Amino acid sequence: MFRRLYNQPPNRRRGTVAVLACLLLVALLGMLAFTIDLGYLAGSKAELQRSADSAALAACYQLVYTGTPGTPIDLSSNVANVSPSAKHYAGLNPVCNSAPGLASTDVITGFMANPTVSGGTINTSADLSMFNAVEVSVRRTADENGKVPTFFGRLFGAEGQSASATGTAAFIGNFKGFQAPKSSTGSDNLDLLPFALDKQTWDAMVRGDTSVTTDVWNYNSSGQVVAGSDGILEVNLFPQGTGSPGNRGTVNIGASNNSTATLVRQILTGISPSDLAYYPNGQLVFDSTGNLYLNADPGISAGCKAALASIIGQTRFIPIFADVVGEGNNATYDIVAWQGVRILAVDLTGSMTTKHLTVQPATVYTRGGIPSTSASNRTSLGIYSPVFLVK
């Protein structure tokens, strides 16, 4: 027979949960500390990237900076301004509440063949006049700016974390052709003037040959063209000999046999996507031999005078031709380069000796450019894309 036991004391396990909670709390605090430090490191890396990107953009802009808007740029001399600008703008973007400094090796300047394609490298040994890219690295390491500090990691022996970011900015400064600029509206045009100039005359102006150039117009600081010298030589597009009787350098861009109305539209608003649609892939570009052939119009019509007069002081770019074959409407121009110009004066009436369309070299910023990948053969002068970040 079994006997029921009464008044037996129950098992006592008081305090077990408290001990377990204390152990788990230590692990929980460790995970919390790790999360806080990891989040701070991620935020610091974002700050490093912001500092590197802004420094690269500002420094690259220095390459195409000109004190007077529209005047020719000297890339060779502007290279000296790159590193100071990068250091200044990197410092304006603090990382971990501290302005980062840059070592001399943190700023790389050179030539990038095609900055629109990811993975490109910067050629630092290219000619200075071809430079178009700047790479900036911002670091937080033991040797440079100090490691990113930790808040709780030091309890586990981690005094800080090294971190860095690199930003690369570039522009296209050498073009082999153009296409319609990419736009959300699809209505952007190219500021290309359909008047060509022979390479011999242009080269003479570039080297300062005053036998075919003048300096009697001045684009002043108020944005006006007035009489007087400004130290920048000028050339008259109209009377230059083309070697083609009955033609003065007007080229068809788009449909052949353009009317005066078409030329006026292109003068005022540029080359439209519909004009470019006449060419393969919508691109006005040099072929594999470095040539582009454009048909010609008979000459610069007096009907274009008002349109040209309305853009005096503005910048455009023009085609430069090496040769022309044929006469009048049957002429074909061999285009080999592009040049940025400013329109200074125009008069298409009166005698041949008084007619003129006077331009001077100028800086033109444009979109829709197709880069030339050559590090030595320049096929455009004074024409640049906006500065952009290379991804």
Stockholm file with secondary structure:
# STOCKHOLM 1.0

chainA/1-391         MFRRLYNQPPNRRRGTVAVLACLLLVALLGMLAFTIDLGYLAGSKAELQRSADSAALAACYQLVYTGTPGTPIDLSSNVANVSPSAKHYAGLNPVCNSAPGLASTDVITGFMANPTVSGGTINTSADLSMFNAVEVSVRRTADENGKVPTFFGRLFGAEGQSASATGTAAFIGNFKGFQAPKSSTGSDNLDLLPFALDKQTWDAMVRGDTSVTTDVWNYNSSGQVVAGSDGILEVNLFPQGTGSPGNRGTVNIGASNNSTATLVRQILTGISPSDLAYYPNGQLVFDSTGNLYLNADPGISAGCKAALASIIGQTRFIPIFADVVGEGNNATYDIVAWQGVRILAVDLTGSMTTKHLTVQPATVYTRGGIPSTSASNRTSLGIYSPVFLVK
#=GR chainA/1-391 SS CCCCCCSCCCCCCTTHHHHHHHHHHHHHHHHHHHHHHHHHHHHHHHHHHHHHHHHHHHHHHHHTCCSSTTSCCCHHHHGGGHHHHHHHHHHTSCBTTBCCCCCGGGEEEEBCSCTTSTTCCCBTTSCGGGCCEEEEEEEEBTTTBCCEECSSGGGGTCCEECEEEEEEEECCCSEEEEECCCCSSSCCCBCBCSBCEEHHHHHHHHTTCTTSCBCCEEECTTSCEEESCCSCCBEESSSSCCSSTTCCSBBCCSSSSCCHHHHHHHHHHCBCHHHHTTSGGGEEECCTTSCEEEEBCSSCCGGGHHHHHHTTTCEEEEEEEEEEESSGGGCEEEEEEEEEEEEEEEECSSCTTTCEEEEEECCEECSSEEECCCSSCCCEESEECCCEECC
#=GC SS_cons         CCCCCCSCCCCCCTTHHHHHHHHHHHHHHHHHHHHHHHHHHHHHHHHHHHHHHHHHHHHHHHHTCCSSTTSCCCHHHHGGGHHHHHHHHHHTSCBTTBCCCCCGGGEEEEBCSCTTSTTCCCBTTSCGGGCCEEEEEEEEBTTTBCCEECSSGGGGTCCEECEEEEEEEECCCSEEEEECCCCSSSCCCBCBCSBCEEHHHHHHHHTTCTTSCBCCEEECTTSCEEESCCSCCBEESSSSCCSSTTCCSBBCCSSSSCCHHHHHHHHHHCBCHHHHTTSGGGEEECCTTSCEEEEBCSSCCGGGHHHHHHTTTCEEEEEEEEEEESSGGGCEEEEEEEEEEEEEEEECSSCTTTCEEEEEECCEECSSEEECCCSSCCCEESEECCCEECC
//
